[in-house]
Amino acid sequence: MVGDLVSEPVRQSTDKVEADIELDLLAKIRAGDRSAFEKLYRIYHPRLTRFLHTLMRRPTLVEEVLNDTMMVVWNRPDSFHGASKLSTWVFSIAYRKAMKALRKQDEAVEDNEAERRVSAEPGPDETSGRARVRRLLLDAVAELSPAHRAVVDLTYFHELGYREIAAVVECPVDTVKTRMFHARRHLRKKLGGVLADWI
């Protein structure tokens, strides 16, 4: 607990440095610097992959939407005006692209293999208990609508605040709060017991 309190200023300082690096890369992208774009792409690839996979549940579309998102960053860097964090801008592009791709699909296809797929970040020390918890959580999150999954994912895995999430998904902050309320209620009901305590 004390360690968490001590590390908060360090985390904020690290976040500021990372944000400054990203803004510097965007400035170079505006000047047509391909290597700066490649660096920014590498920074966002794992984050967007995770977000889009959670949101869309269609692995075949994730890479396509991710690349469409980053092409907007390359082709239209001047559309970022600094009113939000750069990450909020990028995630909002990804969200819009994902929603458009989902609307184009004729039928909903859930990724039933998600809980069996080997993680991109292998952890040999992961116990069977953790694997069970992960499987339960994935199953519970999979039952949420894409809009609710987006709010949960951006909150818990990308640590965005409600205002930033509202900018990403283009809705009022109160709508984000409502979606989170309903998502948490569903997850608590589905997970029950000890697991429900940290939702």
VOBA-1610 file (N, C-alpha, C; in pm, whole numbers, padded with zeros to 5 digits, always signed):
BEGIN
Met+00083-00120+00000Met+00000+00000+00000Met+00087+00125+00000Val+00185+00128+00094Val+00276+00242+00102Val+00356+00252-00026Gly+00401+00136-00078Gly+00477+00134-00204Gly+00398+00195-00317Asp+00267+00170-00321Asp+00182+00227-00425Asp+00179+00379-00417Leu+00171+00431-00292Leu+00166+00575-00273Leu+00298+00640-00313Val+00409+00574-00280Val+00540+00628-00313Val+00562+00627-00463Ser+00514+00522-00532Ser+00542+00509-00674Ser+00455+00598-00762Glu+00348+00657-00707Glu+00257+00739-00788Glu+00326+00859-00853Pro+00405+00940-00777Pro+00475+01052-00843Pro+00572+01003-00951Val+00636+00889-00926Val+00729+00833-01025Val+00654+00794-01151Arg+00535+00730-01134Arg+00453+00689-01248Arg+00409+00811-01328Gln+00367+00918-01256Gln+00322+01040-01324Gln+00437+01102-01402Ser+00556+01101-01343Ser+00674+01155-01411Ser+00706+01074-01536Thr+00698+00941-01525Thr+00724+00853-01638Thr+00621+00874-01747Asp+00493+00888-01707Asp+00386+00914-01804Asp+00411+01043-01880Lys+00458+01146-01810Lys+00485+01276-01874Lys+00598+01263-01974Val+00703+01191-01938Val+00816+01170-02029Val+00770+01096-02154Glu+00691+00990-02134Glu+00641+00912-02248Glu+00552+00997-02336Ala+00467+01079-02276Ala+00378+01167-02353Ala+00459+01267-02435Asp+00565+01322-02374Asp+00651+01418-02445Asp+00722+01351-02563Ile+00766+01226-02544Ile+00832+01152-02652Ile+00734+01132-02768Glu+00610+01094-02734Glu+00509+01070-02838Glu+00478+01199-02913Leu+00467+01311-02843Leu+00440+01440-02909Leu+00556+01480-02999Asp+00679+01452-02955Asp+00796+01481-03037Asp+00793+01397-03165Leu+00755+01269-03151Leu+00745+01182-03269Leu+00637+01233-03365Leu+00524+01280-03310Leu+00418+01331-03396Leu+00464+01455-03472Ala+00540+01541-03405Ala+00592+01661-03473Ala+00681+01620-03591Lys+00760+01516-03572Lys+00846+01467-03681Lys+00763+01403-03792Ile+00654+01335-03753Ile+00564+01274-03853Ile+00502+01384-03939Arg+00467+01496-03878Arg+00412+01610-03954Arg+00510+01656-04062Ala+00638+01639-04033Ala+00742+01678-04130Ala+00774+01565-04227Gly+00701+01453-04218Gly+00720+01343-04313Gly+00825+01241-04272Asp+00865+01239-04146Asp+00969+01148-04097Asp+00912+01006-04079Arg+00949+00915-04169Arg+00899+00777-04164Arg+00951+00700-04043Ser+01074+00725-04004Ser+01129+00652-03889Ser+01056+00691-03760Ala+01015+00817-03750Ala+00937+00860-03633Ala+00801+00789-03632Phe+00741+00774-03750Phe+00613+00703-03759Phe+00631+00557-03717Glu+00738+00494-03763Glu+00763+00354-03726Glu+00778+00339-03576Lys+00846+00435-03513Lys+00862+00429-03366Lys+00727+00444-03296Leu+00645+00539-03343Leu+00515+00558-03282Leu+00427+00435-03305Tyr+00438+00377-03421Tyr+00363+00256-03453Tyr+00399+00144-03355Arg+00529+00126-03330Arg+00573+00022-03237Arg+00525+00049-03095Ile+00516+00176-03057Ile+00467+00211-02923Ile+00319+00172-02910Tyr+00241+00202-03013Tyr+00095+00182-03004Tyr+00047+00044-03047His+00127-00030-03120His+00082-00159-03171His+00030-00252-03061Pro+00107-00278-02955Pro+00056-00370-02852Pro-00067-00316-02779Arg-00070-00186-02753Arg-00183-00127-02681Arg-00310-00132-02765Leu-00299-00095-02892Leu-00415-00097-02980Leu-00461-00239-03010Thr-00367-00331-03024Thr-00403-00471-03049Thr-00490-00523-02936Arg-00449-00496-02814Arg-00524-00543-02698Arg-00662-00478-02693Phe-00665-00347-02710Phe-00791-00273-02706Phe-00888-00321-02815Leu-00838-00333-02937Leu-00924-00372-03049Leu-00970-00516-03036His-00883-00603-02986His-00924-00743-02969His-01037-00752-02866Thr-01023-00679-02756Thr-01127-00679-02654Thr-01257-00619-02708Leu-01245-00515-02785Leu-01361-00445-02836Leu-01433-00524-02945Met-01358-00580-03038Met-01418-00639-03158Met-01443-00789-03148Arg-01358-00859-03075Arg-01369-01004-03062Arg-01359-01074-03198Arg-01291-01011-03292Arg-01273-01069-03426Arg-01127-01051-03466Pro-01045-01151-03436Pro-00900-01139-03461Pro-00865-01102-03605Thr-00945-01149-03700Thr-00913-01121-03840Thr-00925-00973-03875Leu-01004-00899-03798Leu-01021-00756-03826Leu-00925-00666-03747Val-00870-00718-03640Val-00791-00635-03549Val-00674-00567-03621Glu-00594-00643-03692Glu-00477-00586-03759Glu-00517-00485-03866Glu-00624-00516-03936Glu-00672-00424-04041Glu-00715-00290-03981Val-00792-00294-03873Val-00838-00171-03808Val-00720-00097-03746Leu-00627-00171-03687Leu-00509-00109-03628Leu-00432-00033-03735Asn-00411-00096-03850Asn-00337-00030-03958Asn-00413+00089-04014Asp-00546+00077-04025Asp-00627+00191-04069Asp-00612+00309-03972Thr-00609+00277-03843Thr-00593+00379-03740Thr-00460+00452-03756Met-00354+00374-03769Met-00220+00435-03779Met-00201+00508-03912Met-00275+00468-04015Met-00266+00542-04141Met-00327+00682-04125Val-00429+00695-04041Val-00483+00828-04012Val-00377+00913-03943Val-00304+00851-03849Val-00197+00923-03779Val-00092+00970-03880Trp-00057+00885-03977Trp+00045+00920-04077Trp-00007+01025-04175Asn-00129+01004-04225Asn-00183+01091-04329Asn-00240+01223-04277Arg-00286+01223-04152Arg-00352+01343-04099Arg-00301+01382-03960Pro-00170+01392-03942Pro-00118+01428-03809Pro-00162+01567-03764Asp-00196+01654-03861Asp-00239+01790-03824Asp-00379+01793-03764Ser-00451+01680-03772Ser-00584+01678-03711Ser-00576+01662-03559Phe-00457+01637-03507Phe-00438+01639-03361Phe-00406+01782-03320His-00495+01841-03237His-00480+01982-03201His-00431+02002-03058Gly-00406+01894-02985Gly-00355+01906-02849Gly-00460+01931-02743Ala-00588+01915-02778Ala-00695+01936-02679Ala-00702+01820-02579Ser-00641+01707-02614Ser-00638+01590-02526Ser-00497+01531-02533Lys-00477+01423-02461Lys-00350+01352-02473Lys-00345+01287-02611Leu-00227+01265-02664Leu-00213+01201-02794Leu-00275+01062-02792Ser-00259+00990-02681Ser-00315+00855-02671Ser-00467+00858-02681Thr-00531+00961-02624Thr-00676+00973-02633Thr-00719+00990-02779Trp-00645+01072-02853Trp-00672+01094-02995Trp-00659+00964-03073Val-00549+00891-03050Val-00525+00766-03124Val-00632+00662-03090Phe-00665+00648-02962Phe-00767+00551-02923Phe-00905+00589-02978Ser-00933+00719-02989Ser-01063+00759-03045Ser-01072+00725-03193Ile-00962+00739-03264Ile-00959+00698-03406Ile-00983+00548-03415Ala-00913+00472-03331Ala-00927+00326-03332Ala-01070+00285-03300Tyr-01130+00352-03203Tyr-01268+00319-03165Tyr-01364+00342-03282Arg-01351+00457-03348Arg-01439+00487-03462Arg-01419+00387-03576Lys-01293+00355-03604Lys-01264+00257-03711Lys-01321+00120-03675Ala-01309+00081-03548Ala-01360-00049-03504Ala-01512-00055-03516Met-01580+00052-03472Met-01726+00055-03479Met-01773+00049-03625Lys-01700+00117-03713Lys-01735+00114-03855Lys-01717-00026-03912Ala-01607-00091-03875Ala-01581-00228-03923Ala-01685-00326-03870Leu-01726-00309-03745Leu-01827-00397-03687Leu-01962-00380-03756Arg-01994-00255-03790Arg-02121-00230-03860Arg-02123-00295-03998Lys-02006-00305-04061Lys-01998-00364-04195Lys-02016-00515-04193Gln-01991-00577-04079Gln-02001-00723-04070Gln-02147-00766-04072Asp-02177-00869-04150Asp-02314-00917-04162Asp-02363-00987-04036Glu-02280-01072-03978Glu-02324-01145-03859Glu-02216-01139-03753Ala-02262-01139-03630Ala-02169-01133-03517Ala-02101-01267-03500Val-01967-01262-03491Val-01892-01384-03469Val-01802-01360-03348Glu-01832-01430-03242Glu-01751-01416-03122Glu-01626-01503-03135Asp-01520-01460-03072Asp-01394-01535-03072Asp-01398-01634-02956Asn-01451-01753-02983Asn-01466-01853-02877Asn-01334-01915-02834Glu-01229-01890-02909Glu-01099-01947-02875Glu-01015-01851-02789Ala-01067-01733-02758Ala-00989-01631-02688Ala-00927-01683-02558Glu-01007-01758-02480Glu-00954-01805-02351Glu-00852-01917-02366Arg-00849-01982-02483Arg-00752-02090-02504Arg-00624-02042-02573Arg-00631-01924-02630Arg-00515-01872-02704Arg-00403-01836-02608Val-00280-01871-02647Val-00164-01840-02565Val-00144-01689-02564Ser-00119-01635-02447Ser-00100-01491-02433Ser+00021-01444-02511Ala+00013-01320-02560Ala+00127-01260-02631Ala+00242-01235-02535Glu+00210-01227-02406Glu+00313-01208-02304Glu+00318-01331-02215Pro+00392-01432-02255Pro+00392-01558-02179Pro+00446-01540-02038Gly+00380-01603-01944Gly+00423-01599-01805Gly+00434-01739-01749Pro+00555-01797-01751Pro+00570-01935-01706Pro+00533-01956-01560Asp+00536-01847-01482Asp+00504-01859-01340Asp+00353-01850-01313Glu+00274-01836-01421Glu+00129-01824-01401Glu+00072-01956-01349Thr+00001-01948-01242Thr-00056-02068-01181Thr-00189-02103-01246Ser-00237-02223-01220Ser-00366-02263-01275Ser-00478-02177-01218Gly-00460-02128-01097Gly-00559-02039-01036Gly-00573-01910-01113Arg-00459-01853-01154Arg-00462-01730-01233Arg-00525-01755-01369Ala-00493-01869-01428Ala-00551-01903-01558Ala-00702-01915-01547Arg-00748-01973-01437Arg-00893-01987-01416Arg-00959-01851-01400Val-00897-01763-01323Val-00949-01628-01303Val-00956-01554-01437Arg-00850-01568-01515Arg-00845-01502-01647Arg-00958-01554-01736Arg-00977-01685-01736Arg-01080-01745-01819Arg-01219-01696-01777Leu-01244-01691-01646Leu-01372-01642-01595Leu-01394-01495-01634Leu-01288-01415-01621Leu-01299-01274-01655Leu-01325-01255-01805Leu-01251-01328-01889Leu-01271-01318-02034Leu-01413-01358-02073Asp-01462-01464-02013Asp-01598-01509-02042Asp-01700-01403-02003Ala-01679-01342-01886Ala-01773-01240-01838Ala-01767-01115-01926Val-01647-01071-01962Val-01631-00952-02047Val-01687-00977-02186Ala-01672-01100-02237Ala-01721-01133-02371Ala-01872-01118-02383Glu-01943-01128-02272Glu-02089-01115-02274Glu-02135-00970-02281Leu-02044-00876-02260Leu-02079-00734-02266Leu-02091-00689-02411Ser-02163-00581-02433Ser-02172-00522-02566Ser-02037-00458-02601Pro-02008-00433-02729Pro-01882-00366-02766Pro-01862-00233-02694Ala-01969-00155-02678Ala-01957-00025-02610Ala-01917-00043-02464His-01974-00144-02397His-01938-00170-02257His-01798-00229-02247Arg-01762-00317-02341Arg-01626-00374-02339Arg-01522-00264-02356Ala-01550-00167-02443Ala-01455-00058-02466Ala-01430+00020-02338Val-01536+00052-02265Val-01522+00129-02141Val-01442+00050-02037Val-01473-00078-02022Val-01401-00162-01926Val-01253-00172-01964Asp-01226-00197-02091Asp-01088-00214-02136Asp-01007-00086-02119Leu-01063+00027-02159Leu-00991+00155-02148Leu-00968+00194-02002Thr-01061+00155-01914Thr-01046+00187-01771Thr-00941+00099-01705Tyr-00957-00033-01717Tyr-00873-00125-01641Tyr-00739-00156-01706Phe-00731-00155-01838Phe-00608-00198-01904Phe-00529-00084-01965His-00592+00032-01985His-00520+00147-02040His-00523+00266-01945Glu-00588+00248-01831Glu-00589+00346-01722Glu-00632+00486-01766Leu-00731+00493-01855Leu-00784+00623-01895Leu-00894+00664-01797Gly-00908+00795-01777Gly-01015+00847-01694Gly-01143+00859-01775Tyr-01254+00886-01705Tyr-01384+00892-01773Tyr-01388+01000-01881Arg-01325+01114-01857Arg-01326+01221-01958Arg-01251+01177-02083Glu-01137+01111-02064Glu-01060+01063-02179Glu-01139+00956-02255Ile-01204+00866-02182Ile-01283+00762-02246Ile-01399+00825-02324Ala-01461+00927-02266Ala-01570+00996-02335Ala-01521+01055-02467Ala-01398+01107-02468Ala-01341+01161-02592Ala-01315+01050-02692Val-01268+00935-02643Val-01239+00822-02733Val-01366+00770-02798Val-01470+00746-02718Val-01591+00682-02771Val-01697+00784-02814Glu-01661+00912-02804Glu-01746+01022-02851Glu-01887+01019-02791Cys-01891+01026-02659Cys-02020+01035-02590Cys-01998+01116-02462Pro-02107+01160-02397Pro-02092+01237-02273Pro-02028+01153-02162Val-01963+01223-02069Val-01899+01156-01955Val-02002+01075-01876Asp-02123+01130-01860Asp-02227+01058-01786Asp-02264+00926-01853Thr-02258+00921-01985Thr-02286+00797-02057Thr-02177+00694-02027Val-02052+00740-02023Val-01941+00651-01988Val-01963+00595-01849Lys-02000+00681-01755Lys-02025+00636-01617Lys-02137+00534-01611Thr-02242+00559-01688Thr-02355+00465-01691Thr-02312+00331-01748Arg-02237+00335-01857Arg-02189+00210-01918Arg-02101+00133-01820Met-02014+00206-01748Met-01927+00140-01652Met-02009+00081-01538Phe-02110+00152-01492Phe-02196+00102-01385Phe-02259-00031-01426His-02319-00034-01545His-02386-00156-01592His-02286-00269-01618Ala-02169-00233-01673Ala-02066-00335-01699Ala-02017-00395-01568Arg-01990-00311-01469Arg-01944-00361-01339Arg-02051-00448-01273Arg-02175-00405-01283Arg-02283-00484-01222Arg-02290-00622-01286His-02278-00626-01419His-02279-00755-01489His-02160-00842-01445Leu-02041-00780-01440Leu-01921-00856-01405Leu-01928-00907-01261Arg-01977-00823-01169Arg-01990-00868-01029Arg-02084-00987-01019Lys-02197-00977-01090Lys-02296-01085-01086Lys-02237-01212-01146Lys-02164-01197-01255Lys-02109-01312-01326Lys-01993-01376-01249Leu-01908-01291-01191Leu-01787-01344-01125Leu-01815-01385-00981Gly-01893-01308-00909Gly-01929-01343-00772Gly-01810-01359-00679Gly-01838-01385-00553Gly-01736-01416-00454Gly-01623-01314-00445Val-01503-01365-00423Val-01385-01281-00404Val-01353-01201-00528Leu-01369-01260-00646Leu-01337-01189-00769Leu-01416-01060-00785Ala-01539-01061-00738Ala-01626-00943-00755Ala-01576-00824-00674Asp-01492-00846-00572Asp-01448-00739-00486Asp-01359-00638-00556Trp-01285-00680-00661Trp-01195-00583-00726Trp-01254-00525-00854Ile-01377-00559-00887Ile-01441-00501-01006Ile-01499-00366-00972
//
